[in-house]
């Protein structure tokens, strides 16, 4: 999970040096990030079908190869075209890492352990963010940003070889002796709850895209926070989310229902958006509780959502279902940041953008409640 999502994380950390070296604007860099997430959204359903047919092992290997080759191309890029190509190649891994790892958990983790395992693997993204933030700037200063990115490319390719050699092969074709089980699962419609999960992911993905890309700018421009303070506010939720994702996923399997957890996380996200709406009138101190609430709600919901797919969908369909849900999230991620920036530019302030994201959070809460009822009905 950490390496599959790392191309965006890594390039964002070295964005200034990368942009200067390639002679590109930050707008063009943002376009490259959009290409990565857009490709991820398109490839997510395809990767889900691949996971159902060939199993979690080879799906994970393909994710790692995509990330490694994409990062390698970025490290060697001498133009904007090279950067775009690298992020495009890595886009498959961006969209496929959840379907691949969800399939692996569904195949290998015993009931009662899936919540904790899902929380651990979902925290891999946050671990990747922390590692990138700690190591890439230092490596870039000591050597160059190209070598720094290249080392992570090598790590992904080595991990692909290790996964190919070490993980057990549990393909449906191998177990069935033919492709009949796969063909049957493809022809069987996905449970209706998958549509609700996908819409929930779309709404929350929009919020993640908006908050993730503009929280630092809001803190600096609207609240006059220093760059250091604003950076801590943005980074704190990522570190805390390593723990909150594991805890939420464990609770959602053992203590509460996944739909209750998702509803609670959406309402906490709505509270965050309300606090951002009134932040200018209250002062910068409110950003610290905002950061904690983001870690508990917005940055942790993905673990519960992926667990919902793993335990709420038949194992032979977990790849396809994950692909649909990830497509919704990636689509929201792509458009959420764009429309948030558009709203800020059009109105000259963040209030309209935060209000829109508040509305989406409340819609997500309603959808989560509805998903619980649909699951209870078994349809």
SEBA-646563 format. One record per residue (C-alpha): z, y, x; residue in three letters. Coordinates in steps of 0.1 Angstrom, whole numbers, plus 5000, padded with zeros to 4 digits. Layout:
BEGIN
ZYXALA ...
//
This chain:
BEGIN
500050005000UNK 500950245028UNK 497750185047UNK 495550175017UNK 496650525007UNK 496950655042UNK 493450815046UNK 494351105023UNK 497851135038UNK 496751125074UNK 493851375070UNK 496151605050UNK 498651615079UNK 496051705105UNK 493951915081UNK 494152235101UNK 493152085134UNK 490551875117UNK 489052175099UNK 488952385130UNK 487352105151UNK 484652035125UNK 484152395116UNK 484752345080UNK 486652535053UNK 489752405036UNK 487752405004UNK 485352155019UNK 488351945030UNK 489551954994UNK 486151824983UNK 486451535007UNK 489851444992UNK 488251464958UNK 485451224969UNK 488150974981UNK 490050974948UNK 486850974927UNK 485550674945UNK 488950514941UNK 488750574903UNK 485250424901UNK 486050124923UNK 489450034907UNK 488049824878UNK 485649654902UNK 488449574926UNK 490549444897UNK 487749194889UNK 487549094925UNK 491349034926UNK 491148814896UNK 488348604910UNK 489348574947UNK 493048624945UNK 495548874961UNK 495048764997UNK 491348855001UNK 491849164979UNK 494449295003UNK 492249205033UNK 489449415018UNK 491749705011UNK 492949705048UNK 489349685060UNK 488349975038UNK 491250195051UNK 490650095087UNK 486950145088UNK 487250475068UNK 489850615092UNK 487750505122UNK 484750695109UNK 486951005103UNK 488350975139UNK 484750975152UNK 483351235128UNK 481551535144UNK 480551695111UNK 481551745075UNK 479151465066UNK 481051225089UNK 484451325073UNK 482951275038UNK 481550935048UNK 484850815062UNK 486850925031UNK 484150765009UNK 484450435027UNK 488250455025UNK 487950534988UNK 487650174979UNK 491050094995UNK 492550394977UNK 491650254943UNK 492049884951UNK 495449884968UNK 497349854935UNK 495149584919UNK 495249384951UNK 499049404956UNK 499749364919UNK 497749044920UNK 499648924950UNK 503048994933UNK 501948814901UNK 500848514922UNK 503648484947UNK 506848654934UNK 509148454911UNK 510348594878UNK 513448804883UNK 512148914917UNK 509049094906UNK 510749424898UNK 512349454932UNK 509149334950UNK 507049584930UNK 509449874938UNK 509349784975UNK 505549764977UNK 505150084957UNK 507450264981UNK 504950175008UNK 502950494999UNK 506050705004UNK 506750525037UNK 503150605048UNK 503750975040UNK 506950985060UNK 505350805090UNK 502351025089UNK 504451335087UNK 506651235116UNK 504051085140UNK 500651255135UNK 501651605144UNK 503351485176UNK 500451255185UNK 497951545178UNK 499851775202UNK 500251515229UNK 496651375227UNK 494351475198UNK 494151435161UNK 491251195166UNK 493350955187UNK 496250995161UNK 493950895132UNK 492350625153UNK 495650455160UNK 496350415123UNK 492750285119UNK 493550025145UNK 496849935127UNK 494949885094UNK 492349655110UNK 495049455128UNK 496849425095UNK 493649295079UNK 493449015105UNK 497048925101UNK 496748915063UNK 493648695065UNK 495548455088UNK 499048455073UNK 498748505035UNK 498348195014UNK 495048164995UNK 495648134958UNK 492148204944UNK 491548094908UNK 488347924920UNK 490247724945UNK 492847614920UNK 490347534893UNK 487647384915UNK 485047614898UNK 484747954884UNK 485547844849UNK 489047994848UNK 487748324861UNK 484948334836UNK 487348264807UNK 489648544818UNK 486848784820UNK 485648704785UNK 489148734771UNK 489849094760UNK 492649264778UNK 495849314757UNK 495849644737UNK 498749764757UNK 496549804787UNK 494750094770UNK 498150264765UNK 499150204801UNK 495850354812UNK 496250664791UNK 499850704803UNK 498550684839UNK 495850944831UNK 498451194818UNK 500951144846UNK 498151134872UNK 497151484861UNK 500751604865UNK 500951444900UNK 497651604910UNK 498851954899UNK 502351944912UNK 501551764944UNK 498852014955UNK 500452334943UNK 504152304946UNK 504352444981UNK 502052734972UNK 504052814941UNK 507352804961UNK 505853044988UNK 503853274966UNK 505853304934UNK 509353254947UNK 508953394982UNK 510353084999UNK 509653035036UNK 507052785047UNK 509852565061UNK 511852565029UNK 508852505007UNK 507852215030UNK 511252055026UNK 511152094988UNK 507751924988UNK 508751655013UNK 512251574999UNK 510951384968UNK 508751164989UNK 511651045010UNK 513950994980UNK 511250814961UNK 511350524985UNK 514750434970UNK 514050554934UNK 510950334931UNK 512850024941UNK 515750104918UNK 513650194888UNK 511549874891UNK 514649664895UNK 516249824864UNK 513049794844UNK 513049414849UNK 516849354845UNK 518649634828UNK 516149824805UNK 512749774791UNK 509749904811UNK 508750124782UNK 512150284781UNK 512050354818UNK 508550504815UNK 509650724786UNK 512650844805UNK 510550924836UNK 508051124815UNK 510851324799UNK 512351394833UNK 508951514844UNK 508751744814UNK 512151884823UNK 510751954858UNK 507752144844UNK 510152344821UNK 512252434852UNK 509152544870UNK 508152754840UNK 511452954843UNK 511852934880UNK 510553294887UNK 513153444865UNK 515953224879UNK 515353214916UNK 514452984944UNK 517652774942UNK 516252594912UNK 513652424934UNK 516252194949UNK 517252024916UNK 513552024908UNK 512851824940UNK 515551564931UNK 514251524896UNK 510651484909UNK 511851194930UNK 513651034901UNK 510851074875UNK 507351184886UNK 507351014920UNK 508850694908UNK 506950614875UNK 504150434893UNK 506450144903UNK 507550084867UNK 503950124855UNK 502649864879UNK 505549634870UNK 504649674833UNK 501149544841UNK 502449254862UNK 504949124836UNK 503149244805UNK 499649094811UNK 498748734817UNK 498548654854UNK 494848564853UNK 494148914840UNK 496449114861UNK 493649234885UNK 491449364857UNK 494349524839UNK 495549694871UNK 492049824878UNK 491949994844UNK 495350154848UNK 494550274884UNK 491250414872UNK 493250624847UNK 495650744874UNK 492950824899UNK 490951014873UNK 494051214864UNK 494751274901UNK 491251404906UNK 491151644877UNK 494751744876UNK 494651934908UNK 491252094900UNK 492252224866UNK 495752344878UNK 494052554904UNK 491452674879UNK 494252784855UNK 496152964883UNK 492953154894UNK 492053244858UNK 495453374848UNK 496853504881UNK 500053294877UNK 501352944874UNK 502852964839UNK 499752834820UNK 499252544844UNK 502952434843UNK 502852464804UNK 499752244803UNK 501351984826UNK 504552004804UNK 502451914774UNK 500851614792UNK 504351494802UNK 505451494766UNK 502251314755UNK 502951054782UNK 506450994768UNK 505050934733UNK 502450694747UNK 505250504767UNK 507250464735UNK 504250334717UNK 503450084745UNK 506949934740UNK 506249874703UNK 502849724710UNK 504349484736UNK 507049384712UNK 504349294687UNK 502549084714UNK 499049254710UNK 
//
